[in-house]
C-alpha cells in the first residue's frame, strides 16, 4: 500500500482576496477561439462523461470527465492550443484579424501564396508536437519537432506520420525547449511553444487561449449545472491556467475550488507555492515520471500568475497515483462509462481523489462532501499504447 504521506500538498496562502477577471480568457477571446476551432472540418464537441457510481463510492455528488481523446482524431487536446497559435501567428503575418480567417481559408492556395514557405518548430513529449505537425501539414507548411530523452518511440512515429521531421534528443524537457528555440533563431523557423519567458510571450498566450475551447464546451454541456471542484494537471501550466482563467472570468467570486496536481519529480508549481514568496521556481534533473506530458521543470511566465493567484491547493503525486487512476477509468463501476485515459490525462486527478477518500483530513482540506461536484479533464487517451497496456493490463506501478 502507498504511504499517503507521499502525497505532498500545500495550500495557497498567496491567493488574491478579491478575484479579478482574467483578461486573456475573457468571453470575447473565447468567442474568437471557439469560432476558429469550429471552422475546422474535423471539429466536434468531445464527450463529457458522468461517473455516477464512482461518485457514490467516494461519497460525493457528481464526477464529470471531459474526454479529449476524441479531439480531431489525434487522441489528445494539444492541437487546440497549437493550431490557434499558428492561426494567430499567420493572421498577424497577413496583417489580418483571426476572425477573418477560418482554418479552411488558411488552407487555401491564395493564402499559401501570400505566406510562402514557413517551418514551425517545437519541443514536445508527444501530444503538442503531433498537434503542431498536423496543423502545419494541413496548411501545406513544414514542421520540425524535438523530443526529450526517454520519449516514447510510438509518440515519435505518430509525429513523423503527420509529416514532421522529428527526433529524440539526449536532453530533458527544458533543455529540449532551449534547443528548439536555438534552432528557430538559427534557421529562421517559427517557434510554437507553450512555455513563456521574457521576450517570448505572445505565442504561449495564444496556446493557452486555444485550450479554452475545452472548458467552454464542458460548461455548455453541463447545461446550467456547475462544478464545485476542478482538478487540473500541470506541466508548464498552459493548460491549467487556461481552464482556471476561464472559470475565474466566467464565474467571478463563485468560480470552483481548483486543485493543481503534478508528478512529484516535476512539481514546479508545488515547489513554488511551498517556497511561497510569490516567485516561480524551477525543478531540475531528469524529471523522470510516467506522466510524460507533465514532465516539465519550469513554470511558464504567462501561466504562473494565474495559477498562483487563483488555485486553492497544489499536490505533488508519485507515479502510482496516475497508474491507479488509469486502472479506475479503464475498469469502471457498474454502468459508468469506460474511459481510456493516458498517464497525463484524467488519471492523476482521479487517482488522487480516490486516495484522499481514505484520509479524512485530506478530504476536509479539499472540502469534498456529499454536495461536491467534481470536473476532471482527460487530456489524452492511450498515446503510448504499449505503456498503457503495461499499466492497465500488467499492473505496472501497483503499490497502492
C-alpha positions in Angstrom: 0.0 0.0 0.0 1.2 3.5 -0.8 2.1 5.6 2.2 -0.2 8.6 1.8 2.4 10.8 3.3 3.9 10.7 -0.2 1.0 12.8 -1.3 2.7 16.1 -0.7 0.4 19.1 -0.8 0.4 22.8 0.0 -2.5 25.2 0.5 -2.4 28.5 -1.3 -1.8 31.4 1.0 -0.9 33.8 -1.8 -4.3 33.8 -3.4 -5.9 37.2 -4.1 -8.6 38.1 -1.6 -10.6 39.8 -4.3 -10.7 37.9 -7.5 -10.4 39.8 -10.8 -11.4 38.7 -14.3 -8.6 37.1 -16.2 -8.5 39.3 -19.4 -6.6 36.8 -21.6 -9.5 34.3 -21.1 -12.4 36.8 -21.4 -15.7 35.9 -23.1 -14.7 38.0 -26.1 -11.5 36.0 -26.5 -13.4 32.7 -26.1 -15.9 33.7 -28.8 -12.9 34.1 -31.2 -11.2 30.9 -30.1 -14.4 28.8 -30.4 -15.2 30.3 -33.8 -11.8 29.4 -35.1 -11.9 25.8 -33.9 -15.5 25.4 -35.2 -14.2 26.3 -38.7 -12.2 23.0 -38.8 -13.9 20.3 -40.9 -12.9 17.8 -38.1 -14.5 19.8 -35.3 -16.8 18.0 -32.9 -17.5 18.6 -29.3 -15.7 16.0 -27.2 -17.7 13.8 -24.8 -18.4 14.8 -21.2 -18.9 11.6 -19.2 -20.7 11.3 -15.8 -19.2 8.7 -13.4 -22.2 8.4 -11.1 -21.2 5.1 -9.4 -17.7 6.3 -8.7 -19.1 9.4 -7.2 -21.4 7.4 -5.0 -18.5 5.2 -3.8 -16.4 8.3 -3.0 -19.5 9.8 -1.2 -19.7 12.9 -3.4 -22.5 14.2 -5.6 -21.0 14.2 -9.1 -17.9 13.3 -11.1 -17.6 14.5 -14.7 -14.8 13.6 -17.0 -14.2 15.6 -20.2 -12.7 13.1 -22.7 -10.1 14.8 -25.1 -9.0 11.5 -26.7 -11.6 12.3 -29.4 -10.1 15.6 -30.4 -9.6 15.8 -34.2 -8.6 12.1 -34.3 -5.3 12.9 -32.6 -6.0 11.3 -29.2 -5.2 14.4 -27.2 -6.1 18.0 -26.5 -2.9 19.8 -27.5 -3.9 20.5 -31.1 -6.4 23.1 -29.9 -3.6 25.4 -28.5 -1.1 24.8 -31.2 -3.5 25.3 -34.1 -4.9 28.5 -32.6 -1.4 29.9 -32.0 -0.4 29.0 -35.6 -3.6 30.7 -36.8 -2.9 33.9 -34.7 0.7 34.0 -36.0 -0.4 33.7 -39.6 -3.1 36.3 -39.1 -0.5 38.7 -37.8 1.8 37.9 -40.7 -1.1 38.6 -43.2 -2.0 41.8 -41.3 -5.5 40.4 -40.7 -7.6 39.6 -37.7 -8.1 35.9 -37.0 -11.8 36.4 -37.0 -11.4 36.9 -40.8 -9.5 33.7 -41.2 -11.2 30.3 -40.9 -9.0 27.3 -40.9 -10.3 26.4 -44.4 -9.3 29.9 -45.7 -5.8 29.4 -44.2 -5.5 26.2 -46.2 -6.4 28.0 -49.5 -4.0 28.4 -52.4 -4.4 32.1 -52.3 -3.3 32.4 -48.6 -0.5 29.9 -49.1 1.0 32.0 -51.9 0.8 35.1 -49.7 2.6 33.3 -46.8 5.2 31.5 -48.7 7.1 28.6 -47.1 7.2 28.5 -43.3 8.7 26.0 -40.9 7.2 25.7 -37.4 9.4 24.1 -34.7 8.6 22.9 -31.2 9.7 20.8 -28.3 7.3 18.2 -27.0 6.8 15.0 -25.0 4.4 13.9 -27.8 1.0 15.4 -27.9 1.8 19.0 -28.6 4.3 18.1 -31.3 1.8 15.9 -33.0 -0.7 18.7 -33.0 1.8 21.2 -34.5 2.8 18.7 -37.1 -0.8 18.1 -38.0 -1.6 21.8 -38.3 1.5 22.5 -40.4 0.7 19.7 -42.7 -2.9 20.8 -43.1 -1.7 24.2 -44.1 0.9 23.0 -46.6 3.8 24.1 -44.3 6.8 22.3 -42.7 7.4 21.3 -39.1 10.4 20.2 -37.0 9.8 18.5 -33.7 12.3 17.8 -30.9 11.6 15.4 -28.1 13.4 14.9 -24.7 15.5 12.0 -23.7 13.4 8.9 -22.9 10.4 10.0 -25.1 8.2 7.3 -26.5 9.1 5.9 -29.9 5.4 5.4 -30.6 4.8 9.1 -30.0 7.8 9.9 -32.2 6.4 7.8 -35.0 3.0 9.4 -34.7 4.5 12.8 -35.1 6.5 11.7 -38.1 3.3 10.2 -39.6 1.8 13.8 -39.6 4.7 14.9 -41.8 7.1 16.4 -39.4 10.9 16.0 -39.2 11.1 14.7 -35.7 13.9 13.3 -33.4 14.6 12.4 -29.8 17.4 14.4 -28.1 19.6 13.5 -25.2 18.2 16.4 -23.1 15.5 16.8 -20.6 12.3 18.6 -21.5 13.5 22.1 -20.6 16.8 21.5 -22.4 14.8 20.4 -25.4 12.8 23.6 -25.3 16.1 25.6 -25.3 17.3 23.6 -28.3 14.1 24.3 -30.3 14.4 28.0 -29.5 18.0 28.0 -30.6 17.2 26.2 -33.9 14.4 28.6 -34.6 16.7 31.5 -34.2 19.5 30.0 -36.3 17.2 28.8 -39.2 14.5 31.5 -39.3 11.9 29.0 -38.1 8.8 29.9 -36.1 8.9 28.5 -32.5 5.4 27.4 -31.3 6.0 26.6 -27.6 3.6 26.8 -24.6 6.5 27.8 -22.3 6.8 31.5 -22.0 9.9 33.6 -20.9 10.9 37.2 -21.2 10.6 38.3 -24.9 8.6 35.2 -25.8 5.0 35.6 -24.5 2.6 36.1 -27.4 2.6 32.6 -28.8 2.4 30.9 -25.3 -0.6 33.1 -24.5 -2.3 32.1 -27.8 -1.7 28.4 -27.0 -3.2 28.9 -23.5 -6.2 30.7 -25.1 -6.7 27.9 -27.6 -7.1 25.3 -24.8 -10.1 27.3 -23.6 -12.4 25.6 -26.1 -12.3 22.5 -23.8 -13.8 24.2 -20.8 -16.2 26.4 -22.9 -17.6 23.1 -24.3 -17.8 21.5 -20.9 -19.7 24.4 -19.3 -22.1 24.3 -22.3 -22.5 20.5 -21.9 -23.4 20.9 -18.2 -26.5 22.8 -19.2 -26.6 25.1 -16.2 -25.1 22.7 -13.7 -21.8 23.8 -12.2 -18.8 22.1 -10.7 -17.8 22.9 -7.1 -14.3 21.5 -7.7 -11.9 21.2 -10.7 -8.8 19.1 -10.6 -6.2 20.3 -13.2 -2.9 18.6 -14.1 0.0 20.9 -14.7 3.2 20.7 -16.7 4.4 24.1 -17.7 1.0 25.3 -16.7 -0.6 26.5 -20.0 -3.5 24.0 -19.8 -4.2 24.6 -16.1 -4.0 28.4 -16.4 -6.3 28.3 -19.4 -9.1 26.4 -17.6 -8.6 28.3 -14.3 -8.5 31.7 -16.1 -11.7 30.8 -18.0 -13.5 29.8 -14.8 -12.4 32.8 -12.8 -13.5 35.1 -15.7 -16.9 33.4 -16.2 -17.9 32.8 -12.6 -16.1 35.6 -10.7 -16.0 35.1 -6.9 -18.1 31.9 -7.3 -15.6 30.0 -9.5 -14.9 26.4 -8.5 -12.3 25.4 -6.0 -9.3 24.4 -8.1 -6.7 21.8 -7.3 -3.4 21.6 -9.2 -1.8 18.1 -9.5 1.7 17.4 -10.7 4.2 14.5 -10.8 6.4 14.6 -7.6 9.5 14.5 -9.8 8.5 17.5 -11.8 6.4 19.5 -9.4 7.5 23.1 -10.2 4.2 24.7 -9.1 4.1 22.8 -5.9 7.7 23.8 -5.2 7.0 27.4 -6.0 3.9 27.5 -3.7 5.8 25.8 -1.0 8.5 28.5 -1.0 5.6 31.0 -1.0 7.4 34.2 -1.8 5.3 34.8 -4.9 8.0 33.9 -7.4 8.1 30.9 -9.7 10.8 28.3 -9.2 12.1 25.5 -11.5 12.7 21.9 -10.8 15.8 20.4 -12.3 17.1 17.0 -13.0 15.8 14.2 -15.2 12.1 14.9 -14.4 11.6 11.2 -14.5 7.9 10.3 -14.4 5.4 8.1 -16.4 3.4 11.3 -16.8 5.4 12.4 -19.8 3.2 15.3 -20.8 3.7 16.8 -17.3 7.4 16.2 -17.1 8.3 20.0 -17.2 10.6 21.7 -14.7 9.9 25.4 -15.4 6.6 27.2 -14.9 5.5 29.2 -17.9 5.7 33.0 -17.3 2.2 33.6 -18.8 0.7 30.9 -16.6 2.4 31.4 -13.3 0.4 34.5 -12.2 -3.0 33.0 -12.9 -2.2 29.7 -11.1 -0.6 31.4 -8.2 -3.5 33.8 -7.7 -6.5 31.5 -8.3 -5.7 27.8 -7.4 -6.5 26.7 -3.9 -4.4 23.6 -3.4 -1.3 22.0 -5.0 -0.5 18.3 -4.9 2.8 16.5 -5.9 1.9 12.9 -6.6 4.1 9.7 -7.2 3.5 7.8 -10.5 1.5 5.2 -8.6 -1.3 7.7 -8.3 -1.6 8.2 -12.0 -1.4 4.4 -12.6 -4.3 3.9 -10.1 -6.4 6.5 -11.9 -5.7 4.8 -15.3 -7.0 1.5 -14.0 -10.0 3.0 -12.3 -11.1 4.7 -15.5 -10.4 1.6 -17.6 -12.4 -0.6 -15.2 -15.5 1.4 -14.3 -18.0 0.6 -11.7 -21.4 -0.9 -12.8 -22.7 1.2 -15.7 -20.2 4.0 -15.5 -18.6 4.6 -19.0 -15.1 3.2 -19.6 -12.6 5.9 -20.3 -9.2 5.3 -21.9 -7.0 7.9 -20.2 -3.2 8.1 -20.5 -0.7 8.8 -17.8 -1.1 12.5 -18.1 -4.8 12.5 -18.7 -7.5 12.4 -16.1 -5.6 9.6 -14.4 -3.6 11.7 -11.8 -6.8 13.6 -10.7 -9.0 10.5 -10.5 -6.2 8.6 -8.7 -5.7 11.4 -6.2 -9.4 11.8 -5.5 -9.8 8.0 -4.9 -6.9 8.1 -2.4 -7.9 11.1 -0.3 -11.1 9.3 0.3 -9.1 7.1 2.7 -7.9 10.1 4.7 -10.5 12.2 6.4 -8.2 15.2 6.9 -7.3 15.4 3.2 -10.9 15.2 2.3 -11.7 18.0 4.7 -8.9 20.1 3.2 -10.3 19.5 -0.2 -13.8 20.3 1.1 -15.1 17.2 -0.6 -18.5 16.1 0.7 -21.9 14.8 -0.4 -22.7 18.1 -2.2 -19.4 18.2 -4.2 -19.5 18.2 -8.0 -16.0 17.5 -9.5 -14.9 18.2 -13.0 -11.8 16.4 -14.3 -10.4 16.7 -17.9 -8.8 13.7 -19.5 -6.3 15.5 -21.8 -5.1 12.3 -23.6 -6.0 8.8 -24.4 -3.5 5.9 -24.8 -1.0 8.0 -26.7 1.6 5.3 -25.9 -0.5 2.1 -26.2 2.4 -0.2 -25.1 2.9 1.6 -21.9 -0.9 1.9 -21.3 -1.2 -1.9 -21.5 1.7 -2.4 -19.1 -0.1 -0.2 -16.5 -3.7 -1.3 -17.1 -3.2 -4.9 -18.1 0.0 -5.9 -16.4 -0.3 -3.9 -13.2 2.8 -1.7 -13.5 3.2 0.6 -10.5 0.9 -1.5 -8.3 1.9 -0.4 -4.8 -1.2 1.5 -3.8 
